[in-house]
Amino acid sequence: MNLRKKLTMHFLSHFIFLLVVIIGLIIIALVSLSFIISQSEMKSDFSRTSKEYMEHAIEIKGQEVNINQDVKDSVKKNEGWLQVVNRDGSVIGQYNTPSELPDSYTFMDILSLENRMYRMKYWEIPNGRVVVYGEKVRSIEIKNDLTTMDGFPEISKEVQDYLVQNDAWIQIYNSEGEMIRDYFAPETLHYSANELLEIKEEPWNSKYDLSLYRPDSSTLLYVIGTENTYYSPDAITDGMINRSFIKGFLIVSTILGILITVLGLWYGKKFGVPLLYMMKWINDMSEGKYVSPLNKKGVSPLLNKAGMLHKRYAFFKDVVHSLEKLTSTLKKNEQIQQKMDQTREEWITGLSHDLKTPISSIYGYSTLLASDSYTWSQSEMNEFGQIIQDKSNYMSELIEDLNLTYRLKNDALPLHKERIDVVSFLQKWMPQYQSPDKPILLETAHQAVYLGVDPKWFTRIMNNLVVNAIKHNPIGTIIKIGVLKSEDSIIISVEDNGTGIDSESIQNLFNRYYRGGNTKDSDNGSGLGMAIAHQLVSAHDGIVEVTSKLNSGTTIRLIFPHEQNRKNA
């Protein structure tokens, strides 16, 4: 998998993980918040407890019922009671229940219980079970006590004394909703019909606990009130909920902040450190430092103690390997360039010497001819002229070789190919180099082998190869020229049994700046001969192979493809 796909998969998986964590935290926060809100409502007024919280707070296993301690504490605080009723009406669990409550219920029993003395609340929980909560209402108790007094609803002295003793009051309203009389009620207190209905639905919002009484065949309504011990208005509860929400939000935000910070530090360590290191590495290479950077301890941070790639860089191992390869290549190229520069300098020095020597000869002999102090014979002048001509030709050849190699390098040499018989061509060409000291033999099993080449430059190739073999081998060396035709190529070889070539010379044999032998001798040539031969073979779409062994000889093979020959024929 390439680096782009690895990064994509890595960041995508981490993004999904972070998204799942955030969603999980939000869900946990919302669930926790809902329970906090339910607990807040339960503590202020148990009847406001949510069904979901009640399902969580009451655990039923068979006929065994376990009630959450927070529920018990809230029930007891509100002086209420709790029963869990099965679908058949039987009570399977209860807490703080008065002795007067039954062990089983019918529909009418629950209704009559509510009408008599209790404010009731019901929650249906799974499997058809019902949680019944009741709490005594102080105003109902007062109403019941008043209705048992003689003469009530007449407000007698006894009734007034009872109201004072129990911190209660009475307001009397007519059918039009006008308050016509009150006893011990707050002066500015006045209820409308809607307000009385709202108080009945949400008694926790009322500062006073109210009970209504209407005598038979009367148009008057008696409102009996006392202080509401469960007074917990929505504004207070909403404030508690808001504080709980803010608290939950801060907790979730803190956790997310810590998580993001940890992830940021982790990403910085996992990706930032390796990337900064690799950027420094690249910058060092741009400044010519072809080695991986070291840390403050002077060791490479890429490797662990076991000598393996450190896990911090394992994700970028492909990039690290590429940088190592690039560093090695650049270092090697620099070394090659330095060696080539040195070789080129040596070559230029040698070539300058080769040019200086014939120039010195030309200058010397021309000075002698121009001198009036001595009269030269015709034979001496002919000899001087011949030397000057030879040296001039030598210089001309050097300059021509230098020009030719750069033309070949820039593909600026036109080729005029012809289809020639190589065997016949070599037979006519060889005699000019024949010598009893270094005989040249032609070996081939073919009568004729046709090849598409430029005759002029093909001659130059063979001249350079054979002259090189003659020049650098001792007397008695035998030079063999072979011609072989195979299915896919034509091979021309130049083989000798001379001194051979060392490995370094083989590697530099076709280098323009490499000169074998002693460069101080004028007959050693420009050092361009083998480079020119190689470039000319390449221009004919051929390749050159060299094999040699010291003191055993050298073989140079020129391989030309058939396809190119047919195309050029």
C-alpha positions as CSV (number, residue, x, y, z in Angstrom):
1,M,0.0,0.0,0.0
2,N,1.5,3.4,-1.0
3,L,1.9,6.3,1.4
4,R,-1.2,8.2,0.1
5,K,-3.5,5.2,0.7
6,K,-1.9,4.6,4.1
7,L,-2.3,8.2,5.2
8,T,-5.9,8.2,3.9
9,M,-6.9,5.0,5.7
10,H,-5.0,6.1,8.9
11,F,-6.6,9.5,9.1
12,L,-10.0,8.2,8.1
13,S,-9.9,5.5,10.8
14,H,-8.8,8.0,13.4
15,F,-11.5,10.5,12.3
16,I,-14.2,7.7,12.6
17,F,-12.8,6.8,16.0
18,L,-12.8,10.4,17.2
19,L,-16.4,10.8,15.8
20,V,-17.5,7.7,17.6
21,V,-15.9,8.9,20.9
22,I,-17.6,12.3,20.6
23,I,-21.0,10.8,19.8
24,G,-20.5,8.4,22.7
25,L,-19.6,11.2,25.1
26,I,-22.6,13.2,23.9
27,I,-24.9,10.2,24.4
28,I,-23.4,9.6,27.9
29,A,-23.7,13.3,28.7
30,L,-27.4,13.4,27.6
31,V,-28.3,10.2,29.5
32,S,-26.4,11.4,32.6
33,L,-28.1,14.8,32.2
34,S,-31.5,13.3,32.0
35,F,-30.9,11.3,35.2
36,I,-29.5,14.4,36.9
37,I,-32.6,16.4,35.8
38,S,-34.9,13.5,37.0
39,Q,-33.1,13.4,40.3
40,S,-33.4,17.2,40.7
41,E,-37.1,17.0,39.9
42,M,-37.5,14.0,42.2
43,K,-35.8,15.8,45.1
44,S,-38.0,18.9,44.7
45,D,-41.2,17.0,44.0
46,F,-41.3,13.3,43.7
47,S,-44.4,13.3,41.6
48,R,-42.3,15.0,38.8
49,T,-40.0,12.0,38.5
50,S,-39.8,10.8,34.8
51,K,-41.0,7.4,33.7
52,E,-37.5,6.5,32.3
53,Y,-35.8,7.3,35.6
54,M,-38.4,5.2,37.5
55,E,-37.8,2.2,35.2
56,H,-34.1,2.5,36.0
57,A,-34.5,3.1,39.7
58,I,-36.8,0.1,40.3
59,E,-35.4,-3.4,39.5
60,I,-37.8,-6.3,39.5
61,K,-36.5,-9.9,39.4
62,G,-39.5,-12.3,39.6
63,Q,-41.4,-11.3,42.7
64,E,-38.5,-9.5,44.3
65,V,-38.4,-5.7,44.0
66,N,-35.3,-3.5,44.6
67,I,-35.9,0.2,45.0
68,N,-33.0,2.7,44.4
69,Q,-31.8,4.3,47.7
70,D,-32.2,7.8,46.1
71,V,-35.9,7.0,45.4
72,K,-36.4,5.9,49.0
73,D,-34.7,9.0,50.4
74,S,-36.8,11.3,48.2
75,V,-40.1,9.4,49.1
76,K,-39.3,9.7,52.8
77,K,-38.3,13.4,52.5
78,N,-41.7,14.1,50.9
79,E,-43.5,12.0,53.6
80,G,-44.9,9.9,50.9
81,W,-45.1,6.2,50.1
82,L,-44.5,3.9,47.2
83,Q,-46.0,0.6,46.0
84,V,-45.3,-1.6,43.0
85,V,-48.5,-3.2,41.7
86,N,-48.5,-6.2,39.4
87,R,-50.9,-6.4,36.5
88,D,-53.3,-8.5,38.6
89,G,-53.5,-5.7,41.2
90,S,-51.4,-7.4,43.8
91,V,-48.7,-5.3,45.6
92,I,-45.2,-7.0,45.0
93,G,-43.1,-4.2,46.5
94,Q,-43.5,-1.2,48.7
95,Y,-41.8,1.4,50.8
96,N,-42.9,3.6,53.7
97,T,-46.5,2.6,53.2
98,P,-49.1,3.4,55.9
99,S,-50.8,0.4,57.5
100,E,-54.2,1.5,56.2
101,L,-53.1,0.7,52.5
102,P,-54.3,-2.6,51.0
103,D,-52.2,-5.4,49.6
104,S,-54.1,-5.4,46.4
105,Y,-56.1,-2.9,44.3
106,T,-59.0,-2.7,42.0
107,F,-59.5,0.3,39.7
108,M,-62.1,1.8,42.0
109,D,-59.9,1.4,45.1
110,I,-57.1,3.6,43.6
111,L,-59.7,6.3,42.6
112,S,-61.3,6.3,46.1
113,L,-57.9,6.4,47.7
114,E,-56.9,9.5,45.8
115,N,-60.2,11.2,46.5
116,R,-60.0,10.5,50.2
117,M,-56.7,11.8,51.4
118,Y,-53.7,11.4,49.1
119,R,-52.3,13.1,46.1
120,M,-51.4,10.3,43.7
121,K,-49.0,9.7,40.9
122,Y,-48.7,6.6,38.6
123,W,-45.9,5.3,36.4
124,E,-46.3,2.3,34.1
125,I,-43.2,0.3,33.9
126,P,-42.4,-2.8,31.7
127,N,-44.5,-6.0,31.9
128,G,-47.7,-4.2,32.7
129,R,-46.6,-3.2,36.2
130,V,-47.6,0.1,37.8
131,V,-45.7,2.2,40.4
132,V,-48.1,4.0,42.7
133,Y,-46.9,7.0,44.7
134,G,-48.9,8.8,47.3
135,E,-48.3,11.6,49.6
136,K,-50.5,13.1,52.2
137,V,-51.8,16.6,51.4
138,R,-52.0,18.9,54.4
139,S,-54.9,20.9,53.0
140,I,-56.9,17.7,52.5
141,E,-56.4,16.7,56.1
142,I,-57.5,20.1,57.2
143,K,-60.5,19.9,54.9
144,N,-61.5,16.5,56.3
145,D,-61.1,17.8,59.9
146,L,-63.3,20.9,59.1
147,T,-66.1,18.9,57.5
148,T,-66.4,16.7,60.6
149,M,-67.1,19.8,62.8
150,D,-70.6,20.6,63.7
151,G,-72.1,23.5,61.7
152,F,-69.5,23.6,59.0
153,P,-69.5,25.2,56.4
154,E,-70.6,27.9,58.9
155,I,-67.4,29.5,60.1
156,S,-67.8,29.2,63.9
157,K,-65.5,30.2,66.6
158,E,-64.3,26.6,66.8
159,V,-63.5,26.6,63.1
160,Q,-61.6,29.9,63.3
161,D,-59.6,28.6,66.3
162,Y,-58.7,25.4,64.3
163,L,-57.5,27.5,61.4
164,V,-55.3,29.6,63.6
165,Q,-53.8,26.5,65.3
166,N,-53.0,24.9,62.0
167,D,-51.8,28.0,60.1
168,A,-54.6,27.6,57.7
169,W,-57.1,29.9,56.0
170,I,-60.3,29.9,54.1
171,Q,-61.6,31.9,51.1
172,I,-65.2,31.8,50.0
173,Y,-66.0,32.4,46.3
174,N,-69.5,32.8,44.7
175,S,-70.6,31.4,41.3
176,E,-69.2,34.5,39.5
177,G,-65.7,33.9,40.9
178,E,-65.8,36.8,43.3
179,M,-64.3,36.4,46.7
180,I,-67.1,37.3,49.1
181,R,-65.4,36.5,52.4
182,D,-62.0,35.2,53.8
183,Y,-60.7,34.0,57.1
184,F,-57.0,34.6,57.9
185,A,-56.0,34.5,54.2
186,P,-53.3,36.9,52.8
187,E,-54.8,40.2,52.0
188,T,-53.9,40.4,48.4
189,L,-54.5,36.8,47.6
190,H,-57.2,36.1,45.0
191,Y,-57.6,33.1,42.7
192,S,-59.4,32.8,39.3
193,A,-60.9,29.6,38.1
194,N,-57.9,29.0,35.7
195,E,-55.4,29.6,38.5
196,L,-57.1,27.0,40.7
197,L,-57.0,24.5,37.8
198,E,-53.3,25.1,37.2
199,I,-52.6,24.7,40.9
200,K,-54.4,21.4,40.9
201,E,-52.3,20.2,37.9
202,E,-49.0,21.6,39.1
203,P,-49.3,22.0,42.9
204,W,-45.5,22.4,43.3
205,N,-45.7,25.8,41.5
206,S,-48.1,27.2,44.2
207,K,-46.9,28.8,47.4
208,Y,-50.0,27.5,49.2
209,D,-51.4,24.0,49.4
210,L,-55.0,24.2,48.4
211,S,-58.1,22.0,48.8
212,L,-61.6,22.9,47.4
213,Y,-64.8,22.2,49.1
214,R,-68.3,22.8,47.8
215,P,-71.3,22.0,50.1
216,D,-74.2,20.1,48.7
217,S,-76.8,22.3,47.0
218,S,-74.6,25.4,47.4
219,T,-73.2,27.9,44.8
220,L,-70.4,28.8,47.1
221,L,-66.8,27.4,46.7
222,Y,-64.6,27.1,49.8
223,V,-60.8,27.3,49.2
224,I,-58.9,25.9,52.1
225,G,-55.2,26.7,52.1
226,T,-52.1,26.3,54.1
227,E,-48.3,26.6,53.5
228,N,-47.1,24.3,50.7
229,T,-44.3,22.3,52.2
230,Y,-43.5,20.9,48.7
231,Y,-43.2,24.3,47.1
232,S,-40.7,24.1,44.3
233,P,-41.6,26.4,41.4
234,D,-40.5,25.6,37.9
235,A,-38.1,28.6,37.9
236,I,-36.1,27.0,40.7
237,T,-36.2,23.6,39.1
238,D,-35.3,25.0,35.7
239,G,-32.3,26.8,37.4
240,M,-31.2,23.4,38.8
241,I,-31.6,21.8,35.4
242,N,-29.6,24.6,33.7
243,R,-26.9,24.3,36.3
244,S,-26.8,20.6,35.7
245,F,-26.7,21.1,31.9
246,I,-23.9,23.7,32.2
247,K,-22.0,21.3,34.5
248,G,-22.5,18.4,32.1
249,F,-21.5,20.6,29.2
250,L,-18.3,21.7,30.9
251,I,-17.5,18.1,31.8
252,V,-18.0,16.9,28.2
253,S,-16.1,19.9,26.9
254,T,-13.2,19.3,29.3
255,I,-13.0,15.6,28.3
256,L,-13.1,16.5,24.6
257,G,-10.5,19.2,25.1
258,I,-8.2,16.7,27.0
259,L,-8.9,14.1,24.3
260,I,-8.1,16.5,21.4
261,T,-5.0,17.8,23.2
262,V,-3.8,14.2,23.8
263,L,-4.5,13.3,20.1
264,G,-2.8,16.5,19.0
265,L,0.4,15.7,21.0
266,W,0.2,12.1,19.8
267,Y,-0.2,13.1,16.2
268,G,2.7,15.6,16.6
269,K,4.9,12.9,18.0
270,K,3.8,10.2,15.5
271,F,3.7,12.4,12.3
272,G,5.3,15.8,13.2
273,V,8.7,14.5,14.5
274,P,9.3,12.1,11.5
275,L,8.2,14.7,9.0
276,L,10.4,17.4,10.5
277,Y,13.3,14.9,10.5
278,M,12.7,14.0,6.9
279,M,12.5,17.7,5.9
280,K,15.8,18.3,7.7
281,W,17.2,15.3,5.8
282,I,16.1,16.8,2.4
283,N,17.4,20.2,3.4
284,D,20.8,18.6,4.3
285,M,20.9,16.9,0.9
286,S,20.2,20.2,-0.8
287,E,23.3,21.6,1.0
288,G,25.4,18.7,-0.2
289,K,25.3,16.6,3.1
290,Y,24.6,13.1,1.8
291,V,24.0,11.4,5.1
292,S,21.0,10.9,7.4
293,P,20.9,13.6,10.2
294,L,22.0,12.6,13.7
295,N,20.4,13.5,17.0
296,K,22.0,15.4,19.9
297,K,23.6,12.1,21.0
298,G,25.3,11.7,17.7
299,V,23.3,8.7,16.6
300,S,20.7,8.2,13.9
301,P,17.1,8.3,15.4
302,L,15.9,6.1,12.6
303,L,17.2,2.9,14.3
304,N,16.3,1.5,17.7
305,K,18.7,-0.3,20.0
306,A,18.3,-3.6,18.0
307,G,19.4,-1.8,14.8
308,M,15.9,-2.0,13.3
309,L,13.8,0.8,12.0
310,H,12.3,2.7,14.9
311,K,8.5,2.2,15.2
312,R,8.1,6.0,15.1
313,Y,9.3,5.9,11.5
314,A,7.7,2.6,10.6
315,F,4.7,4.4,9.0
316,F,7.0,6.3,6.7
317,K,9.3,3.3,6.0
318,D,8.8,3.6,2.2
319,V,9.7,7.3,2.3
320,V,12.7,6.6,4.6
321,H,14.0,3.8,2.2
322,S,13.5,6.2,-0.7
323,L,15.5,8.9,1.1
324,E,18.2,6.4,2.0
325,K,18.4,5.3,-1.7
326,L,18.4,9.0,-2.9
327,T,21.1,9.9,-0.4
328,S,23.2,6.9,-1.5
329,T,22.7,7.8,-5.2
330,L,23.6,11.4,-4.7
331,K,26.7,10.5,-2.7
332,K,27.7,8.0,-5.4
333,N,27.0,10.6,-8.1
334,E,29.1,13.2,-6.3
335,Q,32.0,10.8,-6.0
336,I,31.6,9.9,-9.7
337,Q,31.5,13.6,-10.6
338,Q,34.5,14.3,-8.5
339,K,36.4,11.5,-10.1
340,M,35.2,12.6,-13.6
341,D,36.3,16.2,-12.9
342,Q,39.7,14.9,-11.8
343,T,40.0,12.7,-14.8
344,R,38.9,15.5,-17.1
345,E,41.5,17.8,-15.6
346,E,44.1,15.1,-16.1
347,W,42.9,14.6,-19.7
348,I,43.0,18.3,-20.4
349,T,46.5,18.4,-19.0
350,G,47.6,15.5,-21.1
351,L,45.8,16.9,-24.2
352,S,47.5,20.3,-23.6
353,H,50.8,18.5,-23.4
354,D,50.0,16.5,-26.6
355,L,49.3,19.8,-28.4
356,K,52.2,21.6,-26.9
357,T,54.7,19.0,-28.0
358,P,54.0,19.2,-31.8
359,I,53.6,23.0,-31.5
360,S,57.1,23.1,-30.0
361,S,58.4,21.0,-32.9
362,I,56.7,23.2,-35.5
363,Y,58.0,26.3,-33.8
364,G,61.5,25.0,-33.5
365,Y,61.9,23.8,-37.1
366,S,60.2,26.8,-38.6
367,T,62.6,29.0,-36.6
368,L,65.5,27.1,-38.0
369,L,64.2,27.5,-41.6
370,A,63.7,31.2,-41.1
371,S,67.2,31.7,-39.7
372,D,69.9,33.4,-41.9
373,S,72.7,32.1,-39.8
374,Y,72.9,28.8,-41.5
375,T,72.3,27.5,-45.0
376,W,70.2,24.3,-45.0
377,S,70.5,21.7,-47.7
378,Q,67.5,20.7,-49.7
379,S,67.3,17.3,-48.0
380,E,67.4,19.0,-44.6
381,M,64.7,21.4,-45.5
382,N,62.6,18.5,-46.9
383,E,63.1,16.7,-43.6
384,F,62.1,19.8,-41.6
385,G,59.0,20.3,-43.7
386,Q,58.0,16.6,-43.4
387,I,58.3,16.9,-39.5
388,I,56.2,20.1,-39.5
389,Q,53.6,18.5,-41.8
390,D,53.4,15.4,-39.5
391,K,53.0,17.4,-36.4
392,S,50.4,19.6,-38.1
393,N,48.5,16.5,-39.2
394,Y,48.7,15.1,-35.6
395,M,47.3,18.4,-34.2
396,S,44.5,18.4,-36.8
397,E,43.5,14.8,-35.9
398,L,43.4,15.8,-32.2
399,I,41.1,18.7,-32.9
400,E,39.0,16.6,-35.3
401,D,38.6,13.9,-32.6
402,L,37.6,16.4,-30.0
403,N,35.0,18.0,-32.4
404,L,33.7,14.5,-33.4
405,T,33.1,13.3,-29.8
406,Y,31.1,16.4,-28.9
407,R,29.1,16.1,-32.2
408,L,28.3,12.5,-31.3
409,K,27.4,13.5,-27.7
410,N,24.9,16.0,-29.1
411,D,23.5,13.7,-31.8
412,A,24.7,16.2,-34.4
413,L,26.6,13.7,-36.6
414,P,24.7,12.8,-39.8
415,L,25.0,9.1,-40.9
416,H,24.8,8.0,-44.6
417,K,24.1,4.3,-44.2
418,E,24.8,1.8,-46.9
419,R,24.2,-2.0,-47.1
420,I,27.8,-3.4,-47.2
421,D,29.3,-6.8,-47.0
422,V,31.3,-6.7,-43.8
423,V,33.4,-9.7,-44.6
424,S,34.6,-8.2,-48.0
425,F,35.0,-4.8,-46.4
426,L,37.3,-6.1,-43.7
427,Q,39.4,-8.1,-46.1
428,K,40.1,-5.0,-48.1
429,W,40.7,-2.9,-45.0
430,M,43.0,-5.1,-42.9
431,P,46.2,-5.0,-45.0
432,Q,47.0,-1.4,-43.9
433,Y,47.6,-2.6,-40.4
434,Q,49.3,-5.9,-41.1
435,S,52.6,-6.4,-39.4
436,P,54.8,-9.5,-38.8
437,D,55.3,-8.3,-35.2
438,K,51.5,-8.1,-34.5
439,P,49.6,-10.1,-37.2
440,I,45.9,-9.5,-37.8
441,L,43.6,-12.5,-38.7
442,L,40.0,-12.5,-40.0
443,E,37.9,-15.4,-38.7
444,T,34.4,-16.0,-40.0
445,A,32.3,-19.0,-41.2
446,H,30.3,-16.8,-43.5
447,Q,31.1,-15.9,-47.1
448,A,29.1,-12.6,-46.9
449,V,27.4,-10.8,-44.0
450,Y,25.5,-7.6,-44.9
451,L,25.1,-4.7,-42.5
452,G,23.6,-1.2,-42.9
453,V,26.3,1.2,-41.8
454,D,28.0,4.5,-42.7
455,P,31.2,3.2,-44.4
456,K,33.2,6.2,-43.3
457,W,32.3,6.0,-39.6
458,F,32.4,2.2,-39.6
459,T,36.0,2.4,-40.9
460,R,36.7,4.9,-38.0
461,I,35.3,2.3,-35.5
462,M,37.5,-0.5,-36.7
463,N,40.6,1.8,-37.0
464,N,40.2,2.9,-33.4
465,L,39.7,-0.6,-32.0
466,V,42.6,-2.2,-34.0
467,V,45.0,0.8,-33.4
468,N,44.2,0.6,-29.7
469,A,45.0,-3.2,-29.7
470,I,48.2,-2.6,-31.6
471,K,49.4,0.3,-29.5
472,H,48.9,-1.2,-26.1
473,N,50.1,-4.7,-26.6
474,P,53.7,-6.1,-26.9
475,I,55.3,-7.6,-30.0
476,G,54.1,-11.1,-30.8
477,T,50.4,-10.3,-29.9
478,I,48.0,-11.8,-32.4
479,I,44.8,-9.8,-33.2
480,K,41.8,-11.7,-34.4
481,I,38.8,-10.0,-36.1
482,G,35.6,-12.2,-36.1
483,V,32.3,-11.8,-37.9
484,L,29.3,-13.9,-36.6
485,K,25.8,-13.8,-37.8
486,S,23.1,-15.1,-35.4
487,E,19.3,-15.1,-35.6
488,D,18.8,-11.6,-34.1
489,S,22.1,-9.9,-34.5
490,I,25.5,-9.5,-36.3
491,I,28.5,-9.6,-34.0
492,I,31.9,-8.2,-35.0
493,S,34.7,-8.9,-32.5
494,V,38.3,-7.7,-32.0
495,E,40.3,-10.1,-29.9
496,D,43.9,-10.1,-28.8
497,N,46.1,-12.3,-26.6
498,G,48.0,-9.4,-25.2
499,T,48.5,-7.9,-21.7
500,G,44.8,-7.4,-21.0
501,I,43.0,-4.6,-19.1
502,D,42.5,-4.2,-15.4
503,S,38.9,-3.7,-14.0
504,E,39.3,0.0,-13.4
505,S,40.4,0.6,-17.0
506,I,37.5,-1.5,-18.3
507,Q,35.0,0.7,-16.4
508,N,36.6,3.9,-17.8
509,L,37.5,2.5,-21.3
510,F,34.8,4.5,-23.1
511,N,35.1,7.6,-20.9
512,R,35.9,10.7,-23.0
513,Y,38.4,11.8,-20.4
514,Y,40.2,8.6,-19.8
515,R,43.6,7.9,-21.3
516,G,45.5,4.7,-20.9
517,G,49.2,4.5,-21.1
518,N,51.7,7.3,-20.5
519,T,50.2,10.7,-21.5
520,K,53.6,12.2,-21.8
521,D,54.3,10.4,-25.1
522,S,53.0,12.2,-28.1
523,D,52.0,9.0,-29.8
524,N,49.6,8.0,-27.1
525,G,46.7,9.9,-28.8
526,S,44.0,12.1,-27.4
527,G,42.3,9.5,-25.2
528,L,39.2,9.9,-27.3
529,G,39.6,6.9,-29.6
530,M,37.6,4.3,-27.6
531,A,35.0,6.9,-26.6
532,I,34.5,7.8,-30.3
533,A,34.3,4.1,-31.2
534,H,31.6,3.5,-28.6
535,Q,29.6,6.6,-29.6
536,L,29.7,5.6,-33.2
537,V,28.5,2.1,-32.5
538,S,25.7,3.6,-30.4
539,A,24.8,5.9,-33.3
540,H,24.4,2.7,-35.4
541,D,22.0,1.3,-32.7
542,G,24.6,-1.2,-31.6
543,I,26.1,-2.0,-28.3
544,V,29.7,-2.7,-27.2
545,E,30.8,-5.5,-24.8
546,V,34.3,-5.8,-23.3
547,T,35.8,-8.8,-21.6
548,S,39.5,-8.9,-20.5
549,K,41.9,-10.7,-18.2
550,L,45.3,-9.5,-17.3
551,N,48.1,-11.3,-19.2
552,S,45.5,-13.2,-21.2
553,G,44.1,-10.7,-23.6
554,T,41.0,-8.6,-24.4
555,T,37.9,-9.1,-26.5
556,I,35.7,-6.3,-27.7
557,R,32.4,-7.3,-29.3
558,L,30.2,-5.0,-31.4
559,I,26.6,-6.2,-31.6
560,F,24.3,-4.8,-34.2
561,P,20.6,-5.8,-34.4
562,H,19.0,-7.5,-37.5
563,E,15.8,-5.4,-37.3
564,Q,17.7,-2.1,-37.7
565,N,19.8,-3.6,-40.5
566,R,16.6,-4.6,-42.4
567,K,15.1,-1.2,-41.8
568,N,18.2,0.6,-43.1
569,A,18.9,-1.7,-46.0
